[in-house]
Amino acid sequence: MLKQMLGAIFRRTPAPLRRLHSRFLNDQFSVTAGAIVLDRDGRLLLLKHVFRPGSGWGIPGGFIKAGEQPEEAVRRELREEVAVQLDDLEVAFVRTLKRMQQVEVIFNCRSDSNPVPQSVEIERAEWFQLDALPATLSRDQHQLIERALARREKDKS
């Protein structure tokens, strides 16, 4: 009985107040999109990001803007950061980073574009053989790349 009464009250509450209620009672997350980009030779695109902790090397990507779809966001980020066009985008996986309160959508994709840094955020953009990634690439980035590539292989079979 109490549940039905509370439900009825909530449904009659104006939408802005319901949204406010939800915002304060639920955790808030940032949402990002990242890309595992391979070229026709099977090399992986990595960016040396000025603001990334550690070595700076990692996969390309960035924050999703309000109302933007993850695929649109990752395409925009690569155009803005290194002037790269993406092909054959497929979601590899989605993960949650608890410490940073972030949800990350990771894509597998291809590109034959020549990456050229376009932003002050990007120091370098390079293609790497999968067996010759930078020694300073973080463990998390290695695991992320391995997981996405494993998904790509699984999808092929």
FIBA-256442 format. One record per residue: x, y, z of N, C-alpha, C, O in turn; residue in three letters. Coordinates in steps of 0.02 Angstrom, whole numbers, plus 50000, padded with zeros to 5 digits. Each point is the difference from the previous one (the first is absolute). Layout:
# residues N
r nX->X&nY->Y&nZ->Z&caX->X&caY->Y&caZ->Z&cX->X&cY->Y&cZ->Z&oX->X&oY->Y&oZ->Z&resn->ALA
...
//
This chain:
# residues 157
r nX->50040&nY->49941&nZ->50000&caX->49960&caY->50059&caZ->50000&cX->50043&cY->50063&cZ->50000&oX->49987&oY->50047&oZ->49963&resn->MET
r nX->50065&nY->49954&nZ->50080&caX->50044&caY->50058&caZ->50004&cX->50037&cY->50011&cZ->49933&oX->50007&oY->50056&oZ->49977&resn->LEU
r nX->50015&nY->49888&nZ->49993&caX->50036&caY->50006&caZ->49936&cX->49955&cY->50030&cZ->49946&oX->50023&oY->50044&oZ->49963&resn->LYS
r nX->49915&nY->49934&nZ->50034&caX->49954&caY->50027&caZ->49949&cX->49987&cY->50074&cZ->50012&oX->49998&oY->50040&oZ->49952&resn->GLN
r nX->49994&nY->49980&nZ->50111&caX->49988&caY->50070&caZ->50016&cX->50060&cY->50043&cZ->49981&oX->49992&oY->50053&oZ->49970&resn->MET
r nX->50069&nY->49924&nZ->50048&caX->50060&caY->50038&caZ->49982&cX->50009&cY->50004&cZ->49925&oX->50020&oY->50052&oZ->49973&resn->LEU
r nX->49965&nY->49893&nZ->49992&caX->50003&caY->50000&caZ->49927&cX->49953&cY->50050&cZ->49969&oX->50017&oY->50036&oZ->49954&resn->GLY
r nX->49922&nY->49966&nZ->50072&caX->49950&caY->50047&caZ->49975&cX->50022&cY->50073&cZ->50011&oX->49992&oY->50042&oZ->49956&resn->ALA
r nX->50035&nY->49971&nZ->50102&caX->50025&caY->50068&caZ->50015&cX->50057&cY->50018&cZ->49953&oX->50001&oY->50055&oZ->49972&resn->ILE
r nX->50046&nY->49899&nZ->50018&caX->50058&caY->50013&caZ->49957&cX->49977&cY->50013&cZ->49928&oX->50025&oY->50046&oZ->49967&resn->PHE
r nX->49927&nY->49914&nZ->50008&caX->49976&caY->50010&caZ->49931&cX->49965&cY->50067&cZ->49991&oX->50000&oY->50027&oZ->49945&resn->ARG
r nX->49970&nY->49999&nZ->50108&caX->49964&caY->50064&caZ->49996&cX->50047&cY->50060&cZ->50012&oX->49980&oY->50058&oZ->49990&resn->ARG
r nX->50080&nY->49929&nZ->50032&caX->50049&caY->50053&caZ->50011&cX->50023&cY->50028&cZ->49933&oX->50010&oY->49961&oZ->49953&resn->THR
r nX->49998&nY->50104&nZ->50040&caX->50023&caY->50029&caZ->49937&cX->50068&cY->49970&cZ->49978&oX->50043&oY->49986&oZ->50042&resn->PRO
r nX->49964&nY->50004&nZ->49894&caX->50060&caY->49969&caZ->49972&cX->50066&cY->50032&cZ->50024&oX->50046&oY->49963&oZ->50016&resn->ALA
r nX->49959&nY->50103&nZ->49986&caX->50064&caY->50030&caZ->50024&cX->50017&cY->49978&cZ->50072&oX->50059&oY->49990&oZ->50016&resn->PRO
r nX->49891&nY->50004&nZ->50026&caX->50013&caY->49978&caZ->50068&cX->50019&cY->49926&cZ->50003&oX->50042&oY->49980&oZ->50040&resn->LEU
r nX->49928&nY->49979&nZ->49916&caX->50019&caY->49929&caZ->49997&cX->50073&cY->49993&cZ->49978&oX->50037&oY->49960&oZ->50027&resn->ARG
r nX->49983&nY->50079&nZ->49922&caX->50070&caY->49998&caZ->49977&cX->50048&cY->50022&cZ->50055&oX->50052&oY->49970&oZ->50009&resn->ARG
r nX->49930&nY->50082&nZ->50027&caX->50041&caY->50025&caZ->50055&cX->50007&cY->49946&cZ->50053&oX->50054&oY->49988&oZ->50026&resn->LEU
r nX->49891&nY->49980&nZ->49991&caX->50000&caY->49945&caZ->50048&cX->50048&cY->49945&cZ->49978&oX->50041&oY->49975&oZ->50039&resn->HIS
r nX->49954&nY->50005&nZ->49897&caX->50043&caY->49947&caZ->49974&cX->50073&cY->50021&cZ->50001&oX->50044&oY->49960&oZ->50017&resn->SER
r nX->49970&nY->50102&nZ->49965&caX->50069&caY->50025&caZ->49998&cX->50033&cY->49997&cZ->50069&oX->50058&oY->49981&oZ->50005&resn->ARG
r nX->49905&nY->50036&nZ->50046&caX->50029&caY->50002&caZ->50068&cX->50004&cY->49931&cZ->50032&oX->50042&oY->49990&oZ->50045&resn->PHE
r nX->49917&nY->49964&nZ->49934&caX->50000&caY->49934&caZ->50032&cX->50041&cY->49947&cZ->49963&oX->50010&oY->49945&oZ->50025&resn->LEU
r nX->50013&nY->50072&nZ->49915&caX->50040&caY->49952&caZ->49961&cX->50070&cY->50027&cZ->49988&oX->50011&oY->50060&oZ->49996&resn->ASN
r nX->50035&nY->49893&nZ->49997&caX->50069&caY->50019&caZ->49985&cX->50003&cY->50033&cZ->49931&oX->49961&oY->49984&oZ->49955&resn->ASP
r nX->50086&nY->50062&nZ->50037&caX->50011&caY->50033&caZ->49937&cX->50065&cY->49975&cZ->49969&oX->50049&oY->49989&oZ->50036&resn->GLN
r nX->49951&nY->50000&nZ->49899&caX->50059&caY->49975&caZ->49964&cX->50016&cY->50044&cZ->49941&oX->49955&oY->50029&oZ->49969&resn->PHE
r nX->50108&nY->49975&nZ->50014&caX->50021&caY->50028&caZ->49936&cX->49999&cY->49942&cZ->49951&oX->50009&oY->49942&oZ->50020&resn->SER
r nX->49978&nY->50072&nZ->49917&caX->49999&caY->49948&caZ->49949&cX->50049&cY->50018&cZ->49945&oX->50000&oY->50056&oZ->49974&resn->VAL
r nX->50043&nY->49896&nZ->50009&caX->50050&caY->50011&caZ->49948&cX->49994&cY->49947&cZ->49946&oX->49970&oY->49947&oZ->50010&resn->THR
r nX->50060&nY->50067&nZ->49933&caX->50005&caY->49951&caZ->49945&cX->50072&cY->49996&cZ->49979&oX->50034&oY->50051&oZ->49991&resn->ALA
r nX->49991&nY->49888&nZ->50001&caX->50069&caY->49989&caZ->49979&cX->50002&cY->49953&cZ->49941&oX->49952&oY->49964&oZ->49986&resn->GLY
r nX->50104&nY->50037&nZ->49978&caX->50005&caY->49960&caZ->49938&cX->50064&cY->49961&cZ->49996&oX->50055&oY->50025&oZ->50012&resn->ALA
r nX->49937&nY->49911&nZ->49972&caX->50056&caY->49957&caZ->49981&cX->50001&cY->50004&cZ->49924&oX->49961&oY->49966&oZ->49967&resn->ILE
r nX->50085&nY->50074&nZ->50006&caX->50001&caY->50014&caZ->49928&cX->50059&cY->49962&cZ->49969&oX->50057&oY->50009&oZ->50019&resn->VAL
r nX->49926&nY->49947&nZ->49933&caX->50051&caY->49964&caZ->49962&cX->50001&cY->50026&cZ->49929&oX->49949&oY->50019&oZ->49972&resn->LEU
r nX->50111&nY->49981&nZ->49997&caX->50005&caY->50018&caZ->49929&cX->50000&cY->49936&cZ->49959&oX->49994&oY->49945&oZ->50028&resn->ASP
r nX->50013&nY->50060&nZ->49907&caX->49997&caY->49940&caZ->49956&cX->50059&cY->49953&cZ->50013&oX->49996&oY->49942&oZ->49980&resn->ARG
r nX->50057&nY->50082&nZ->50051&caX->50057&caY->49957&caZ->50016&cX->49996&cY->49970&cZ->50070&oX->50046&oY->49966&oZ->50022&resn->ASP
r nX->49898&nY->50046&nZ->50012&caX->49990&caY->49972&caZ->50066&cX->50036&cY->50038&cZ->50056&oX->50006&oY->49975&oZ->50055&resn->GLY
r nX->50016&nY->50086&nZ->49929&caX->50033&caY->50041&caZ->50052&cX->49947&cY->50038&cZ->50040&oX->49946&oY->50015&oZ->49975&resn->ARG
r nX->50071&nY->49999&nZ->50087&caX->49955&caY->50033&caZ->50047&cX->50018&cY->50074&cZ->50007&oX->50058&oY->50018&oZ->50007&resn->LEU
r nX->49891&nY->50025&nZ->49991&caX->50010&caY->50071&caZ->50010&cX->50000&cY->50016&cZ->50075&oX->49953&oY->49984&oZ->50036&resn->LEU
r nX->50101&nY->50048&nZ->49986&caX->50004&caY->50024&caZ->50069&cX->50017&cY->50075&cZ->49998&oX->50035&oY->50024&oZ->49955&resn->LEU
r nX->49939&nY->50011&nZ->50094&caX->50014&caY->50071&caZ->50007&cX->50040&cY->50012&cZ->50063&oX->49988&oY->49969&oZ->50052&resn->LEU
r nX->50059&nY->50077&nZ->49943&caX->50035&caY->50023&caZ->50060&cX->49966&cY->50064&cZ->50021&oX->50007&oY->50053&oZ->49969&resn->LYS
r nX->49954&nY->49941&nZ->50084&caX->49956&caY->50053&caZ->50023&cX->50035&cY->50041&cZ->50054&oX->50026&oY->49972&oZ->50048&resn->HIS
r nX->49974&nY->50093&nZ->49944&caX->50034&caY->50046&caZ->50047&cX->49972&cY->49993&cZ->50071&oX->50038&oY->50004&oZ->50048&resn->VAL
r nX->49896&nY->49986&nZ->49958&caX->49969&caY->50000&caZ->50066&cX->49990&cY->49931&cZ->50029&oX->49974&oY->49994&oZ->50056&resn->PHE
r nX->50047&nY->49952&nZ->49910&caX->49990&caY->49932&caZ->50025&cX->50055&cY->49984&cZ->50050&oX->50059&oY->50010&oZ->49985&resn->ARG
r nX->49923&nY->49966&nZ->50075&caX->50050&caY->49983&caZ->50050&cX->50047&cY->49944&cZ->49975&oX->49983&oY->49963&oZ->49955&resn->PRO
r nX->50075&nY->50034&nZ->50075&caX->50049&caY->49948&caZ->49980&cX->50037&cY->50020&cZ->49938&oX->50021&oY->50058&oZ->49993&resn->GLY
r nX->49987&nY->49895&nZ->49960&caX->50039&caY->50012&caZ->49940&cX->49964&cY->50045&cZ->49950&oX->50032&oY->50030&oZ->49957&resn->SER
r nX->49902&nY->49975&nZ->50048&caX->49963&caY->50039&caZ->49952&cX->49972&cY->49959&cZ->49943&oX->49952&oY->50021&oZ->49967&resn->GLY
r nX->50076&nY->49920&nZ->50019&caX->49976&caY->49958&caZ->49945&cX->49935&cY->49966&cZ->50018&oX->49991&oY->49976&oZ->50056&resn->TRP
r nX->49964&nY->50021&nZ->49896&caX->49938&caY->49964&caZ->50010&cX->49957&cY->50002&cZ->49938&oX->50017&oY->50031&oZ->49950&resn->GLY
r nX->49926&nY->49934&nZ->50054&caX->49955&caY->49999&caZ->49943&cX->49966&cY->50068&cZ->49994&oX->49993&oY->50036&oZ->50049&resn->ILE
r nX->49985&nY->49981&nZ->49890&caX->49964&caY->50063&caZ->49991&cX->49929&cY->49996&cZ->50026&oX->49970&oY->49947&oZ->50004&resn->PRO
r nX->50003&nY->50112&nZ->50013&caX->49931&caY->50004&caZ->50022&cX->49990&cY->50062&cZ->50042&oX->50044&oY->50042&oZ->50006&resn->GLY
r nX->49896&nY->49962&nZ->50023&caX->49985&caY->50058&caZ->50041&cX->49930&cY->49998&cZ->50027&oX->49965&oY->49950&oZ->49994&resn->GLY
r nX->50014&nY->50105&nZ->50036&caX->49934&caY->50005&caZ->50032&cX->49944&cY->50006&cZ->49949&oX->50008&oY->50032&oZ->49948&resn->PHE
r nX->49936&nY->49937&nZ->50068&caX->49940&caY->50005&caZ->49959&cX->49962&cY->50061&cZ->50024&oX->49988&oY->50010&oZ->50059&resn->ILE
r nX->49992&nY->50032&nZ->49893&caX->49962&caY->50060&caZ->50016&cX->49926&cY->49983&cZ->50010&oX->49976&oY->49948&oZ->49976&resn->LYS
r nX->49989&nY->50094&nZ->50060&caX->49928&caY->49990&caZ->50013&cX->49963&cY->49992&cZ->49933&oX->50009&oY->50041&oZ->49955&resn->ALA
r nX->49951&nY->49907&nZ->50040&caX->49961&caY->49988&caZ->49940&cX->50037&cY->49966&cZ->49943&oX->49971&oY->49985&oZ->49949&resn->GLY
r nX->50094&nY->50004&nZ->50060&caX->50041&caY->49970&caZ->49947&cX->50002&cY->49924&cZ->50009&oX->50003&oY->49975&oZ->50056&resn->GLU
r nX->49994&nY->49990&nZ->49889&caX->50005&caY->49927&caZ->50002&cX->50074&cY->49981&cZ->50005&oX->50043&oY->50036&oZ->49975&resn->GLN
r nX->49973&nY->49907&nZ->50058&caX->50070&caY->49980&caZ->50008&cX->50039&cY->49996&cZ->49934&oX->50057&oY->50022&oZ->49997&resn->PRO
r nX->49912&nY->49950&nZ->49951&caX->50034&caY->49996&caZ->49936&cX->50016&cY->50069&cZ->49972&oX->50055&oY->50011&oZ->49974&resn->GLU
r nX->49898&nY->50035&nZ->50031&caX->50012&caY->50069&caZ->49978&cX->50057&cY->50031&cZ->50039&oX->50042&oY->50035&oZ->49972&resn->GLU
r nX->49960&nY->49952&nZ->50093&caX->50051&caY->50029&caZ->50043&cX->50069&cY->49976&cZ->49982&oX->50047&oY->50040&oZ->49994&resn->ALA
r nX->49961&nY->49895&nZ->49995&caX->50067&caY->49974&caZ->49985&cX->50023&cY->50024&cZ->49931&oX->50059&oY->50015&oZ->49990&resn->VAL
r nX->49894&nY->49990&nZ->49963&caX->50019&caY->50028&caZ->49934&cX->50022&cY->50073&cZ->50007&oX->50050&oY->50020&oZ->49971&resn->ARG
r nX->49911&nY->50019&nZ->50067&caX->50017&caY->50071&caZ->50010&cX->50067&cY->50008&cZ->50034&oX->50042&oY->50040&oZ->49978&resn->ARG
r nX->49970&nY->49921&nZ->50075&caX->50063&caY->50005&caZ->50036&cX->50060&cY->49986&cZ->49955&oX->50050&oY->50036&oZ->50003&resn->GLU
r nX->49946&nY->49913&nZ->49955&caX->50056&caY->49984&caZ->49956&cX->50010&cY->50052&cZ->49945&oX->50056&oY->50014&oZ->49981&resn->LEU
r nX->49889&nY->50015&nZ->49995&caX->50006&caY->50054&caZ->49951&cX->50034&cY->50060&cZ->50033&oX->50046&oY->50030&oZ->49972&resn->ARG
r nX->49930&nY->49989&nZ->50089&caX->50026&caY->50059&caZ->50034&cX->50073&cY->49991&cZ->50023&oX->50040&oY->50047&oZ->49995&resn->GLU
r nX->49976&nY->49894&nZ->50030&caX->50066&caY->49991&caZ->50029&cX->50054&cY->49984&cZ->49949&oX->50056&oY->50026&oZ->50006&resn->GLU
r nX->49929&nY->49932&nZ->49944&caX->50053&caY->49979&caZ->49953&cX->49978&cY->49995&cZ->49927&oX->50034&oY->49970&oZ->49960&resn->VAL
r nX->49908&nY->50061&nZ->50023&caX->49975&caY->50002&caZ->49931&cX->49994&cY->49931&cZ->49969&oX->50019&oY->49990&oZ->49942&resn->ALA
r nX->49955&nY->49962&nZ->50095&caX->49993&caY->49931&caZ->49976&cX->49926&cY->49984&cZ->49990&oX->49959&oY->50015&oZ->50043&resn->VAL
r nX->50026&nY->49956&nZ->49899&caX->49933&caY->49975&caZ->49986&cX->49997&cY->49926&cZ->50017&oX->50048&oY->49963&oZ->49985&resn->GLN
r nX->49897&nY->50014&nZ->50045&caX->49994&caY->49931&caZ->50022&cX->49952&cY->49961&cZ->49956&oX->49951&oY->50027&oZ->49974&resn->LEU
r nX->50064&nY->49908&nZ->50017&caX->49958&caY->49955&caZ->49962&cX->49984&cY->49939&cZ->50043&oX->50036&oY->49985&oZ->50048&resn->ASP
r nX->49910&nY->49980&nZ->49935&caX->49983&caY->49935&caZ->50030&cX->49998&cY->50003&cZ->50077&oX->50029&oY->49956&oZ->50033&resn->ASP
r nX->49937&nY->50093&nZ->49995&caX->49995&caY->50005&caZ->50073&cX->49953&cY->49947&cZ->50027&oX->49945&oY->49990&oZ->49975&resn->LEU
r nX->50077&nY->49976&nZ->50077&caX->49959&caY->49952&caZ->50037&cX->50017&cY->50007&cZ->50074&oX->50058&oY->50008&oZ->50018&resn->GLU
r nX->49891&nY->49990&nZ->50024&caX->50012&caY->50002&caZ->50072&cX->50037&cY->49936&cZ->50020&oX->49977&oY->49945&oZ->49986&resn->VAL
r nX->50080&nY->50063&nZ->50047&caX->50038&caY->49942&caZ->50025&cX->49974&cY->49981&cZ->50069&oX->49987&oY->49941&oZ->50013&resn->ALA
r nX->50007&nY->50109&nZ->50031&caX->49974&caY->49988&caZ->50067&cX->49988&cY->50067&cZ->50034&oX->50021&oY->50053&oZ->49976&resn->PHE
r nX->49945&nY->49944&nZ->50080&caX->49988&caY->50058&caZ->50042&cX->50025&cY->49982&cZ->50070&oX->49988&oY->49945&oZ->50023&resn->VAL
r nX->50047&nY->50101&nZ->50009&caX->50024&caY->49986&caZ->50068&cX->49988&cY->50060&cZ->50044&oX->49991&oY->50057&oZ->49977&resn->ARG
r nX->50007&nY->49930&nZ->50087&caX->49991&caY->50052&caZ->50050&cX->50064&cY->50007&cZ->50040&oX->50028&oY->49951&oZ->50022&resn->THR
r nX->49994&nY->50110&nZ->49987&caX->50059&caY->50015&caZ->50041&cX->49974&cY->50031&cZ->50065&oX->49981&oY->50058&oZ->50002&resn->LEU
r nX->50019&nY->49902&nZ->50050&caX->49970&caY->50020&caZ->50063&cX->50034&cY->50061&cZ->50031&oX->49967&oY->50048&oZ->50020&resn->LYS
r nX->50099&nY->49949&nZ->49983&caX->50038&caY->50054&caZ->50033&cX->49988&cY->50068&cZ->49967&oX->49996&oY->50051&oZ->50034&resn->ARG
r nX->49998&nY->49948&nZ->49901&caX->49991&caY->50063&caZ->49964&cX->49927&cY->50015&cZ->49985&oX->49984&oY->50051&oZ->49969&resn->MET
r nX->49970&nY->49906&nZ->50052&caX->49929&caY->50006&caZ->49985&cX->49991&cY->50015&cZ->49926&oX->49973&oY->50051&oZ->49980&resn->GLN
r nX->50050&nY->49901&nZ->49979&caX->49998&caY->50009&caZ->49928&cX->49976&cY->49935&cZ->49967&oX->50017&oY->49945&oZ->50021&resn->GLN
r nX->49944&nY->50063&nZ->49927&caX->49980&caY->49945&caZ->49957&cX->50035&cY->50011&cZ->49934&oX->50000&oY->50055&oZ->49973&resn->VAL
r nX->50031&nY->49892&nZ->50002&caX->50041&caY->50005&caZ->49940&cX->49972&cY->49952&cZ->49947&oX->49992&oY->49941&oZ->50013&resn->GLU
r nX->49993&nY->50085&nZ->49927&caX->49978&caY->49960&caZ->49944&cX->50060&cY->49992&cZ->49953&oX->50025&oY->50049&oZ->49973&resn->VAL
r nX->49997&nY->49889&nZ->50018&caX->50059&caY->49988&caZ->49959&cX->49979&cY->49969&cZ->49933&oX->49962&oY->49952&oZ->49997&resn->ILE
r nX->50064&nY->50077&nZ->49949&caX->49984&caY->49978&caZ->49932&cX->50061&cY->49967&cZ->49968&oX->50057&oY->50019&oZ->50013&resn->PHE
r nX->49930&nY->49931&nZ->49945&caX->50049&caY->49975&caZ->49952&cX->49985&cY->50035&cZ->49934&oX->49941&oY->50006&oZ->49981&resn->ASN
r nX->50110&nY->50016&nZ->49984&caX->49989&caY->50033&caZ->49935&cX->50063&cY->49998&cZ->49959&oX->50053&oY->49976&oZ->50022&resn->CYS
r nX->49942&nY->50049&nZ->49918&caX->50056&caY->50004&caZ->49953&cX->50007&cY->50071&cZ->49973&oX->49953&oY->50040&oZ->50001&resn->ARG
r nX->50107&nY->49974&nZ->49976&caX->50013&caY->50064&caZ->49966&cX->50063&cY->49994&cZ->49958&oX->50048&oY->49966&oZ->50019&resn->SER
r nX->49950&nY->50067&nZ->49925&caX->50060&caY->50004&caZ->49958&cX->50025&cY->50072&cZ->49998&oX->50043&oY->50017&oZ->49959&resn->ASP
r nX->49930&nY->50025&nZ->50083&caX->50021&caY->50070&caZ->50004&cX->50069&cY->50007&cZ->50031&oX->50021&oY->49957&oZ->50039&resn->SER
r nX->50013&nY->50096&nZ->49942&caX->50064&caY->50016&caZ->50031&cX->49986&cY->50046&cZ->50059&oX->49978&oY->50057&oZ->49990&resn->ASN
r nX->50036&nY->49920&nZ->50072&caX->49984&caY->50042&caZ->50058&cX->50048&cY->50059&cZ->50007&oX->50061&oY->49992&oZ->49999&resn->PRO
r nX->49910&nY->50067&nZ->50007&caX->50039&caY->50061&caZ->50009&cX->49970&cY->50038&cZ->50059&oX->49941&oY->50019&oZ->49998&resn->VAL
r nX->50097&nY->49991&nZ->50056&caX->49973&caY->50036&caZ->50058&cX->49970&cY->50067&cZ->49980&oX->50031&oY->50040&oZ->49965&resn->PRO
r nX->49907&nY->49972&nZ->50058&caX->49963&caY->50061&caZ->49985&cX->49986&cY->50041&cZ->50062&oX->49975&oY->50056&oZ->49995&resn->GLN
r nX->50042&nY->49917&nZ->50063&caX->49980&caY->50030&caZ->50063&cX->50061&cY->50008&cZ->50045&oX->50048&oY->49962&oZ->49994&resn->SER
r nX->49950&nY->50087&nZ->50050&caX->50054&caY->50009&caZ->50049&cX->50002&cY->49941&cZ->50048&oX->50051&oY->49990&oZ->50034&resn->VAL
r nX->49895&nY->49970&nZ->49970&caX->49997&caY->49942&caZ->50045&cX->50046&cY->49944&cZ->49976&oX->50021&oY->49958&oZ->50040&resn->GLU
r nX->49993&nY->50039&nZ->49895&caX->50035&caY->49943&caZ->49970&cX->50071&cY->50019&cZ->49981&oX->50011&oY->50044&oZ->49959&resn->ILE
r nX->50037&nY->49922&nZ->50073&caX->50071&caY->50011&caZ->49985&cX->50021&cY->49962&cZ->49937&oX->50035&oY->50027&oZ->49957&resn->GLU
r nX->49944&nY->49909&nZ->50039&caX->50019&caY->49957&caZ->49943&cX->49943&cY->49951&cZ->49985&oX->49960&oY->49984&oZ->50044&resn->ARG
r nX->50038&nY->49993&nZ->49894&caX->49954&caY->49948&caZ->49979&cX->50039&cY->49953&cZ->49955&oX->50030&oY->50021&oZ->49951&resn->ALA
r nX->49970&nY->49915&nZ->50067&caX->50041&caY->49951&caZ->49962&cX->49964&cY->49934&cZ->49993&oX->49959&oY->49981&oZ->50042&resn->GLU
r nX->50058&nY->49983&nZ->49904&caX->49977&caY->49931&caZ->49990&cX->50054&cY->49954&cZ->50028&oX->50059&oY->50010&oZ->49988&resn->TRP
r nX->49919&nY->49940&nZ->50050&caX->50046&caY->49952&caZ->50030&cX->49981&cY->49928&cZ->49981&oX->49941&oY->49983&oZ->49996&resn->PHE
r nX->50110&nY->49976&nZ->49991&caX->49988&caY->49928&caZ->49993&cX->49975&cY->49975&cZ->50067&oX->50022&oY->50024&oZ->50053&resn->GLN
r nX->49933&nY->49928&nZ->49947&caX->49972&caY->49975&caZ->50062&cX->50052&cY->49969&cZ->50046&oX->49991&oY->49998&oZ->50061&resn->LEU
r nX->50063&nY->49976&nZ->49910&caX->50052&caY->49970&caZ->50042&cX->50056&cY->50050&cZ->50017&oX->50052&oY->49980&oZ->50026&resn->ASP
r nX->49936&nY->50083&nZ->49958&caX->50051&caY->50052&caZ->50014&cX->49968&cY->50064&cZ->50027&oX->50016&oY->50055&oZ->49979&resn->ALA
r nX->49938&nY->49936&nZ->50068&caX->49968&caY->50058&caZ->50031&cX->50051&cY->50035&cZ->50046&oX->50048&oY->49969&oZ->50022&resn->LEU
r nX->49942&nY->50095&nZ->49993&caX->50048&caY->50036&caZ->50043&cX->50008&cY->49964&cZ->50067&oX->49952&oY->49978&oZ->50031&resn->PRO
r nX->50109&nY->50017&nZ->49991&caX->50015&caY->49966&caZ->50063&cX->49967&cY->50034&cZ->50059&oX->49986&oY->49969&oZ->50052&resn->ALA
r nX->50001&nY->50095&nZ->49941&caX->49971&caY->50039&caZ->50056&cX->49923&cY->50000&cZ->49998&oX->49969&oY->50033&oZ->50041&resn->THR
r nX->50001&nY->49932&nZ->49911&caX->49927&caY->49996&caZ->49997&cX->49975&cY->49967&cZ->50064&oX->50026&oY->49948&oZ->50020&resn->LEU
r nX->49924&nY->50081&nZ->50012&caX->49976&caY->49975&caZ->50065&cX->49969&cY->49930&cZ->49994&oX->49978&oY->49979&oZ->49947&resn->SER
r nX->50022&nY->49987&nZ->50109&caX->49970&caY->49933&caZ->50003&cX->49926&cY->50002&cZ->49981&oX->49976&oY->49957&oZ->49965&resn->ARG
r nX->49989&nY->50095&nZ->50061&caX->49930&caY->50007&caZ->49984&cX->49988&cY->50007&cZ->49925&oX->49955&oY->49969&oZ->49973&resn->ASP
r nX->50087&nY->50071&nZ->49994&caX->49993&caY->50009&caZ->49927&cX->50014&cY->49935&cZ->49964&oX->49966&oY->49983&oZ->49951&resn->GLN
r nX->50085&nY->49980&nZ->50071&caX->50015&caY->49934&caZ->49970&cX->49939&cY->49954&cZ->50006&oX->49981&oY->49968&oZ->49952&resn->HIS
r nX->49990&nY->50029&nZ->50108&caX->49942&caY->49956&caZ->50011&cX->49940&cY->50021&cZ->49958&oX->49965&oY->49957&oZ->49973&resn->GLN
r nX->50024&nY->50107&nZ->50022&caX->49946&caY->50026&caZ->49960&cX->50008&cY->49980&cZ->49927&oX->49953&oY->49979&oZ->49968&resn->LEU
r nX->50108&nY->50029&nZ->50005&caX->50015&caY->49982&caZ->49931&cX->49991&cY->49925&cZ->49989&oX->49968&oY->49979&oZ->49952&resn->ILE
r nX->50059&nY->49981&nZ->50093&caX->49994&caY->49927&caZ->49994&cX->49927&cY->49978&cZ->50001&oX->49979&oY->49958&oZ->49961&resn->GLU
r nX->49982&nY->50071&nZ->50084&caX->49929&caY->49981&caZ->50005&cX->49962&cY->50018&cZ->49936&oX->49960&oY->49960&oZ->49976&resn->ARG
r nX->50052&nY->50099&nZ->49997&caX->49966&caY->50021&caZ->49939&cX->50021&cY->49957&cZ->49940&oX->49958&oY->49981&oZ->49959&resn->ALA
r nX->50107&nY->50004&nZ->50036&caX->50023&caY->49958&caZ->49944&cX->49974&cY->49929&cZ->50006&oX->49985&oY->49968&oZ->49949&resn->LEU
r nX->50009&nY->50006&nZ->50112&caX->49971&caY->49934&caZ->50010&cX->49928&cY->49999&cZ->49977&oX->49976&oY->49952&oZ->49970&resn->ALA
r nX->49988&nY->50102&nZ->50044&caX->49930&caY->50005&caZ->49979&cX->49996&cY->50002&cZ->49924&oX->49955&oY->49970&oZ->49970&resn->ARG
r nX->50092&nY->50065&nZ->49998&caX->50002&caY->50005&caZ->49927&cX->50009&cY->49930&cZ->49971&oX->49965&oY->49981&oZ->49952&resn->ARG
r nX->50081&nY->49981&nZ->50076&caX->50013&caY->49931&caZ->49976&cX->49938&cY->49956&cZ->50010&oX->49983&oY->49960&oZ->49957&resn->GLU
r nX->49986&nY->50047&nZ->50101&caX->49940&caY->49960&caZ->50015&cX->49945&cY->50015&cZ->49950&oX->49965&oY->49955&oZ->49976&resn->LYS
r nX->50026&nY->50109&nZ->50007&caX->49948&caY->50021&caZ->49953&cX->50014&cY->49974&cZ->49930&oX->49953&oY->49988&oZ->49962&resn->ASP
r nX->50111&nY->50003&nZ->50020&caX->50018&caY->49974&caZ->49934&cX->49981&cY->49927&cZ->49992&oX->49981&oY->49978&oZ->49945&resn->LYS
r nX->50023&nY->49984&nZ->50110&caX->49987&caY->49928&caZ->49995&cX->49927&cY->49982&cZ->50006&oX->49982&oY->49941&oZ->49997&resn->SER
//
